[in-house]
Amino acid sequence: MLYARAITLRNCGRFTVVASDFGSDYRTHTHVTSEALYASLTRGATWRPRLIDLRNDPDAFTQAYDVAAMPVWFLPGIFMAEGSHRLPDAFLDTTAFNVVHEFYPSTGRSYMFKKGSLEAKDRPYYVPTYGTIQAIKPDQRLVTYGLSAKPELLESFAEGQTFLLGKKRTMFQIVGLSEVVEGTVKCGKCITGWLELHANHSHYWQNFESFEVLATTLRYIILRGTTRKKAGYMEFAFSDGSGLCVPDFYFELLRQERIL
């Protein structure tokens, strides 16, 4: 049996996950992946330090984190405005940047100390000198759902707890929690919650009658949709009247990845 809990967090500072770069015009994603949430909300408790071979790195999350030792997982977190599942532009902020070296005001040269003396070099071609970077303004709400066969792992969360999230280590704080609810196995159509499917999961898309895409990258796609008639799913009903539907095929791929 599986249990679920809705978790609402707020970002205490500006938060950026670079989505694209159009000539140094950096845009940000308005979601957080399941992997990033696991690393953050477990405070990295199951992290396994290892040497990374850039040429032969399998990029497997379960090699970096021993998820089986703390078997809890999270659906992708989505920043939401009240009454909308998308974050309007008003909640985003764009800042201009200009690379000016602290020793000499130039964007065409780079400087470094070498053996006690200052050495000047040409700026590498791949380092942008100016542009804009988009960020999510502070105090926005991100909603995710925790899933686990061990309800005590979900019950350990409490309002006011803070976590560090993202490469820029932005602080996030829990501002809302649902009760922990037990799932009910059902069969038929359902409208799923937001799910994260990786590139090698594309054959699972045939389980949808229709779906809506929130974001795509080379690594994953985040979507939700209506499953086909004969699909099995697990439903979680919360006391505020909201619900969560997670299809069986999603649990199947989590088991294949040895996550749940």
PADRENNU-322071 format. One record per residue (C-alpha): x, y negated, z negated; residue in three letters. Coordinates in steps of 0.2 Angstrom, whole numbers, padded with zeros to 4 digits, always signed. Each point is the difference from the previous one (the first is absolute). Example, Ala and Ser with C-alpha at 12.3 -4.5 7.8 and 13.67 -1.06 7.14 Angstrom:
2
+0062+0022-0039ALA +0006-0017+0003SER 
***
This chain:
260
+0000+0000+0000MET +0006-0018+0004LEU -0003-0016-0009TYR +0001-0018+0006ALA +0001-0017-0007ARG -0001-0017+0008ALA +0014-0012-0004ILE +0000-0019+0003THR +0016-0009+0000LEU +0005-0018+0002ARG +0017-0007+0007ASN +0008-0012-0012CYS +0011-0007+0013GLY +0001-0002+0019ARG +0000+0017+0008PHE +0007+0005+0017THR +0001+0016+0010VAL +0007-0005+0017VAL -0012+0006+0013ALA +0007-0008+0016SER +0013-0013+0006ASP -0005-0010+0015PHE +0016-0011+0002GLY +0004-0001-0018SER -0019-0003-0004ASP -0002+0013-0013TYR -0018+0006-0004ARG -0004+0011-0015THR -0011+0015-0003HIS -0015-0002-0011THR +0001+0018-0007HIS +0012+0011-0009VAL +0004+0018+0004THR -0004+0015-0011SER +0018+0003-0002GLU +0004-0017-0006ALA -0014+0001-0012LEU +0006+0016-0007TYR +0018-0006-0002ALA -0007-0016-0009SER -0014+0007-0011LEU +0010+0014-0006THR +0014-0012-0004ARG +0012+0011+0010GLY -0001+0014-0013ALA +0002+0014+0012THR +0013-0008+0012TRP +0014+0011+0005ARG +0016-0010+0004PRO +0009+0008+0015ARG +0013-0005+0013LEU -0009-0005+0017ILE +0007+0006+0016ASP -0006-0014+0012LEU +0003+0012+0015ARG -0009+0015-0007ASN -0012-0007-0013ASP -0017+0009+0001PRO -0009-0015-0008ASP -0010+0011-0011ALA -0008-0009-0014PHE -0001+0016-0010THR +0019+0002+0001GLN +0002-0017-0008ALA -0014+0003-0013TYR -0005+0016-0009ASP -0018-0003+0002VAL -0004+0017-0007ALA +0007-0005-0017ALA -0013-0014-0001MET -0014+0006+0011PRO -0009-0016+0003VAL -0003-0009+0017TRP -0007-0016+0006PHE -0010-0005+0015LEU +0008-0015+0009PRO -0003-0016-0009GLY -0010-0013+0009ILE +0000-0019-0004PHE -0018-0005+0000MET -0009-0017-0002ALA -0017+0001-0009GLU -0013+0006+0012GLY +0013+0005+0013SER +0012+0014+0003HIS +0012-0011+0010ARG +0010-0014-0007LEU -0004-0017+0008PRO +0014-0011+0006ASP -0004-0012-0014ALA +0008+0013-0012PHE +0016+0000+0010LEU +0014-0012+0000ASP +0013-0004+0013THR +0017-0007-0006THR +0014-0007+0012ALA +0018+0005-0003PHE +0016-0006+0006ASN +0017+0009-0003VAL +0012-0013-0007VAL +0016+0007-0007HIS +0004-0007-0018GLU +0018-0004+0005PHE -0003-0009+0016TYR -0017-0005+0007PRO +0000+0010+0016SER -0010+0014+0008THR +0013+0004+0013GLY +0013+0007-0011ARG +0001+0012-0015SER +0012-0001-0015TYR +0007+0013-0012MET +0014+0001-0013PHE +0013+0011+0005LYS +0016+0003-0011LYS -0004-0016-0009GLY -0002-0011+0015SER -0015-0006+0010LEU -0001+0007+0017GLU -0012-0006+0014ALA -0007+0012+0013LYS -0013-0002+0014ASP -0018+0004-0006ARG -0006+0017+0005PRO -0012-0001+0014TYR -0013+0010-0009TYR -0002-0012-0015VAL -0013-0013+0003PRO +0004-0017-0005THR -0017-0008-0001TYR -0018+0005+0001GLY -0016+0003-0010THR -0005+0014-0012ILE -0017+0004-0005GLN -0005+0006-0018ALA -0015+0004-0010ILE -0004-0014-0013LYS +0001+0004-0018PRO -0015+0007-0010ASP -0008+0010+0014GLN -0009+0016-0003ARG +0006+0017+0007LEU -0011+0015-0002VAL +0006+0018+0000THR -0006+0017-0006TYR +0010+0013-0011GLY -0003+0018+0003LEU +0006+0014-0011SER -0005+0018-0006ALA +0006-0006-0017LYS -0012-0014-0007PRO +0012-0005-0014GLU +0012-0007+0014LEU -0014-0012+0005LEU -0006-0004-0017GLU +0018-0006-0005SER -0003-0016+0010PHE -0006-0015-0010ALA -0005-0018+0005GLU +0014-0012-0002GLY +0014+0012+0004GLN +0013-0007+0012THR +0010+0008+0014PHE +0013-0005+0012LEU -0005+0003+0019LEU +0009-0002+0016GLY +0018-0004+0005LYS -0001-0017-0007LYS -0006+0007-0016ARG -0016-0010-0002THR -0009+0002-0017MET -0017+0008+0001PHE -0013+0001-0014GLN -0015+0011-0003ILE -0015-0011-0001VAL -0014+0013+0002GLY -0003+0019-0003LEU -0014+0012+0003SER -0004+0015-0010GLU +0009+0016+0005VAL -0013+0010+0010VAL -0001+0018+0005GLU -0002+0004+0019GLY -0015+0009+0007THR +0003+0011+0015VAL -0012-0003+0014LYS -0002+0004+0019CYS -0006-0011+0013GLY +0003-0018+0007LYS +0008-0013-0012CYS +0008-0017+0002ILE +0018+0002-0007THR +0011-0012-0010GLY +0015-0007+0008TRP +0012+0014+0004LEU +0018+0000+0005GLU +0005+0012+0014LEU +0018+0002+0007HIS +0005+0002+0018ALA +0000+0019-0002ASN -0017+0000-0006HIS -0008-0005+0016SER -0010+0016+0002HIS -0010-0004-0015TYR -0008-0015+0009TRP -0012+0013+0009GLN -0009+0002-0017ASN -0007-0017+0002PHE -0016-0004+0010GLU +0006-0018+0000SER +0013-0010-0010PHE +0006-0018-0003GLU +0019-0004+0000VAL +0006-0012-0013LEU +0019+0001+0004ALA +0012+0010+0011THR +0019+0001+0000THR +0012+0012+0008LEU -0001+0011-0016ARG -0018+0000-0005TYR -0018-0006+0003ILE -0012-0006-0013ILE -0018+0004+0004LEU -0018+0005-0006ARG -0014+0007+0009GLY -0015+0011+0001THR +0004+0019+0000THR -0009+0013+0011ARG -0015+0009-0006LYS +0008+0016-0005LYS +0014-0008-0009ALA +0003+0004-0019GLY +0004-0014-0012TYR +0001-0005-0018MET -0011-0014-0007GLU +0005-0011-0015PHE -0015-0010-0007ALA +0005-0014-0012PHE -0012-0008-0013SER -0001-0017+0009ASP -0009+0008+0015GLY +0016+0001+0011SER +0006+0016+0007GLY +0015+0008+0009LEU +0000+0014+0013CYS +0016+0009+0004VAL -0001+0013+0013PRO +0007+0018-0002ASP +0013-0002+0014PHE +0008-0014-0010TYR +0002+0011-0015PHE +0007+0014+0012GLU +0014-0011+0007LEU +0004-0006-0018LEU +0002+0019-0004ARG +0011+0003+0015GLN +0011-0015-0006GLU +0000+0008-0017ARG -0007-0016-0008ILE -0016+0007-0008LEU 
***
